[in-house]
């Protein structure tokens, strides 16, 4: 069996949707002839009962060190300056600008930068001490790719790029930062033997930027085994569920609120017909939006809860909501949450986003749902869902239509790329 060193910060038992791609690889790559050793940052205990070996390396929390030096370690910078995080597209105050500048200055090129130097040394020692046939790194954080690129390891390297780095606005648009990002990205990824990514738009961008044909699209996936023992159920009201980050309104549920408010005012819906459940960290603007649309009896915000609770709620919902934004690089984004929704096997309602979105291709290939970009289209979809619920027709997607998005299938495609680099 061939051996691969998987370099990933987001790995079990860390929580979050970013961890799932790593978890799937650890579980299923051995079925395709690849024994996996995980190389990750310290900070959490190794996963109990894992069938793979883990190498943990030191991880310096740069931001925590700066906060301790400034005497704000317990409250955070926002609390110390008496401000709340700026909402998306809102004009930030000077205090908010100070916090934002401090965050970006201490987290370049990403918040895991404190893992870089210890990781470079430990990675070199690991490769010298053992025989690996390939290295597979997963980014973001881009620190994962940078630490592999910094060494001469003598084995093929596959760099997995789950999100755009320089082709999006998620890291800001400051000219100096963008120039530095472009340089680091070029110096690192041009050393990779092959690139993989999650969507066709990102694949095309990488192929153009690095003048290479060695870019393979491997979408995210869901693991059917994770859903064992989680029953399908039906709520008393037609339930729309969103689970995930809102990023200060960058992912914005207000178009859904507006559609529901309009249907209520038109008499096509009653309060007892519909519920909107949001599993997301608390944000003040969200509660203000609920009040603005007078939906206090319909919208429920649950904050952060454990993953098992969210999965159970997803299987009780009538529609699972994906929120998209329209910004630089947004057409390439296919959130990993979409594939978790596939595991729930309930219809997906994607809202917003650019005119062309990679999400459209995934929804078309899976038959899992629709995307609405206008108020009227969203009203029609909401009303249809409620009418289905009234008729007792809460839809359930078939495994057959979703099979190609399963974790085992994803691992098989990665194995094919790895095999191609070691021939």
Order of alpha helices (4+ residues) and beta strands (2+ residues): beta-alpha-beta-beta-alpha-alpha-alpha-alpha-beta-alpha-beta-alpha-beta-alpha-beta-beta-alpha-beta-alpha-beta-alpha-beta-alpha-beta-alpha-beta-alpha-alpha-alpha
